[in-house]
C-alpha cells in the first residue's frame, strides 16, 4: 500500500472513530504509519511581519524536526534541522513540534521524541542567530534516566521579559495502563532557554491524548487549555482552561462548557486558545454531543474564570475537527479547521464574535490539521496533505485594514 493510500485511510478512520465509544482508553495519539515526507506543521508570527514554522521530516525511517523562516514579504526559507541527534523526533498528527520567538529574536523549539511507542521525552533547542543554527537539544522532563513514560503535546510561550515556559502532558504518575487520566507538567527558563527549572506538576485529571495550548496575556497571566477527565463518574470530555495569576506557582481551572459528551476512548483533539490585546480569551474546540461532530467557540471576559455561551464555529460544517484560532482584535478571530466531504478539506476564515458568523477566506482540498498565524497584515496557513508527502503552506492578506 502506498503513502497516499495509507494516509487517506488513517484520516477517514480518525474522523469516523470519534463517536464510537470503546471499553478502554486507546493510546494512539493520532500516530500514523508513514513513508517519507513532511508532517506535523506548526507556524507562529516572528514579531517582524514574518513567520516561523516547524515540522517533522520523515526519511529513511528517521524523523527529524525542521525549521523555516518567512521574513516579511518573503516565502519560507530553506529548512534547517533543529535536532542535533539524527532521528530524535516522531510523527504524531495531534502532536506537532512547537516554536516561539523571544523579545531578542531568540527562536525556541520544543518537541516530543520516542524511546518506546508513544513514550519518550520532551526535547528543547534554541537558536540565537535567527534560525541558522540550533543548540544541542536537552530534556525538560527530570525523570529521563528512568523508564520510558508516555508524554507529549508540548506547548511553549514566552513572556514580555523573555521567560520561556514549556508545558506538556505527562503520565509518570499513571497507576494502570488503561487509566485515562494524565497530568500537565511545566518547566521554565529565566536565561533565554540556556537552563530550565526543575519540572513540576501544575494540573491533574487531564486527558492524555488531546493537545494543549499555552498563552500569556499582557499582564503576565498564564493560561493553558486542555481536555479534562473526571476522576469519578461519567467520562465527560469537557474542555477546561487553567489560569495562573502568580507567575505559574498555582493554577485554577474552569470548564469552558459542560458539553455532556461521554467517551471511553481517545478524542485525540485538543482545544485552541488565543488572547487579544484587551485580555479576552477565545477557545475553540471539538465535541461530538449525540455523536454529531461539531466545532464550538466561546469567550471569556473575566480572565478565564468563566466563559460565555458557545457558538458553532461554522454551521455549514459536516464532520469538522481540529480547529486553530488566533485573535485579530475588535471581536474578530482568524480560524482554520478540518472538514470532510468525499475527501478531507481545510478551510480558514474570519469569525465575528458579535454576529457569531464566519466569513470563509480560503480552502485547501485533501489537507488536514491546519495551523494559522497572523503577523502584521499577513496571515499564514500550514497543514498536512494526506495525498502528498509535503506540507501545504500559504501566506497572504486576510482582508482587514
C-alpha positions, -999 to 999 in steps of 0.1 A, spaced: 0 0 0 15 34 -10 18 65 12 -12 83 -2 -35 53 4 -22 48 39 -27 84 50 -61 86 34 -73 55 53 -59 70 86 -77 103 80 -111 85 74 -106 63 105 -98 94 126 -130 111 117 -152 80 118 -138 68 152 -146 99 174 -182 89 181 -176 52 187 -170 47 224 -149 17 234 -144 -1 267 -108 11 272 -87 41 267 -69 40 234 -34 55 232 -29 61 195 -23 99 199 -33 101 162 0 85 152 4 72 117 24 47 97 42 69 73 65 69 43 90 96 35 76 131 36 68 162 57 43 161 86 30 179 117 35 216 108 32 245 132 35 282 125 37 314 146 44 351 139 80 363 142 71 398 155 86 415 124 59 408 99 71 373 91 66 338 103 85 309 120 74 274 110 85 239 122 76 204 110 87 168 111 106 154 82 104 115 79 131 100 57 147 65 56 130 55 88 141 86 108 121 115 120 137 150 125 125 185 133 130 212 107 127 250 110 118 276 83 116 314 84 95 335 62 106 371 65 81 399 59 71 398 22 91 366 15 84 329 11 96 303 36 134 298 36 153 266 30 147 242 60 173 239 88 174 208 110 167 216 147 176 183 165 213 175 167 207 138 172 195 122 140 160 107 143 153 124 176 116 131 168 84 113 160 54 117 136 21 122 156 -7 141 139 -21 157 171 14 164 185 34 187 162 67 204 174 62 239 187 81 271 180 81 305 197 101 337 194 117 357 222 120 395 226 156 394 215 148 374 183 156 342 200 139 311 185 128 283 208 116 248 196 101 220 217 91 186 206 85 150 218 106 121 209 100 83 214 121 59 234 93 34 231 60 35 213 42 67 224 67 70 253 96 94 254 109 128 264 102 165 259 131 179 240 141 216 236 165 236 215 171 273 208 187 295 181 203 328 189 213 335 153 179 338 136 175 301 129 208 295 111 219 270 138 203 254 169 218 244 202 222 207 212 188 195 225 181 189 261 154 170 280 129 191 300 114 162 320 136 154 350 129 117 351 148 110 319 171 84 335 141 62 344 118 40 324 102 54 293 70 74 301 41 84 279 43 122 274 38 147 247 16 176 234 42 201 245 33 238 242 56 268 245 52 305 253 75 335 260 65 364 282 75 401 277 105 397 299 118 368 279 109 340 304 103 308 284 75 284 296 71 249 283 42 226 294 33 191 283 11 161 292 28 136 314 20 101 326 47 95 351 22 91 379 -1 69 360 -12 38 380 -26 15 354 -21 11 316 -57 18 307 -60 48 331 -74 77 311 -60 105 333 -27 122 330 -12 155 343 3 187 329 39 194 339 58 226 333 94 239 333 106 275 329 138 293 318 149 327 331 180 329 309 167 327 273 165 289 273 200 282 284 188 264 316 154 253 329 139 249 363 131 215 377 98 204 361 67 202 383 31 191 381 6 220 376 -27 204 366 -43 169 373 -72 150 357 -61 157 321 -69 137 290 -37 120 278 -44 122 241 -55 158 233 -30 186 227 -26 216 250 -24 253 242 -5 278 263 -9 316 262 0 347 282 -18 380 285 -2 414 287 -2 414 325 17 380 327 -13 358 335 -7 322 322 -35 302 306 -34 267 294 -63 248 277 -68 210 280 -94 183 278 -104 172 313 -111 137 325 -133 134 357 -117 113 384 -151 95 390 -185 92 374 -194 96 337 -164 101 313 -174 136 301 -146 150 280 -150 187 286 -125 214 276 -110 233 306 -87 264 309 -63 265 338 -51 300 348 -23 313 370 -21 349 384 11 343 404 36 336 376 28 299 374 31 290 411 -5 279 413 -33 272 388 -71 272 390 -92 256 363 -126 264 348 -147 243 324 -153 262 292 -187 244 286 -203 213 300 -208 196 267 -222 163 281 -200 143 256 -192 110 273 -164 89 256 -144 59 268 -118 63 241 -93 89 228 -109 121 214 -74 129 200 -85 165 195 -74 193 218 -86 229 220 -71 261 206 -67 291 229 -60 327 219 -59 361 238 -65 396 222 -50 428 234 -79 436 257 -74 403 275 -104 385 260 -99 347 258 -113 328 229 -113 290 229 -123 267 200 -128 230 204 -142 198 190 -171 179 206 -194 151 195 -226 155 215 -251 129 204 -225 115 180 -226 147 160 -191 161 154 -190 199 158 -166 227 165 -176 254 190 -161 287 201 -166 305 234 -151 336 250 -141 348 285 -140 385 296 -130 378 332 -96 363 326 -107 327 322 -129 325 354 -160 319 333 -170 316 297 -200 328 277 -224 306 257 -206 287 230 -215 291 193 -208 269 163 -177 279 145 -191 270 111 -228 259 109 -221 245 74 -195 221 86 -202 184 81 -176 165 102 -153 192 113 -123 187 136 -90 203 146 -97 240 149 -70 265 154 -77 302 162 -57 335 165 -73 367 178 -72 396 154 -88 422 177 -121 441 178 -141 409 183 -126 390 154 -107 357 152 -88 341 124 -97 304 124 -88 273 104 -104 239 107 -108 205 92 -139 193 74 -147 164 52 -170 157 22 -158 129 0 -122 139 10 -107 160 38 -105 197 33 -90 226 53 -109 259 55 -99 292 70 -117 325 76 -126 354 99 -150 346 128 -171 375 141 -178 371 178 -206 396 178 -226 381 149 -214 346 156 -207 341 119 -177 331 99 -165 345 65 -145 318 47 -114 332 31 -100 301 15 -97 264 15 -73 236 5 -86 202 -5 -70 170 7 -55 187 37 -58 182 75 -46 195 109 -43 232 100 -24 259 119 -28 296 114 -8 327 124 -10 365 120 20 387 116 13 424 107 -11 425 78 -3 389 67 -16 355 77 0 321 72 -18 288 70 0 254 71 -15 219 70 -7 183 62 -17 169 29 -27 132 31 -22 126 -6 11 145 -9 43 139 11 48 176 17 32 204 37 7 229 24 19 264 31 4 297 21 10 334 31 -14 362 22 -36 390 34 -68 385 54 -89 414 41 -88 437 71 -73 472 72 
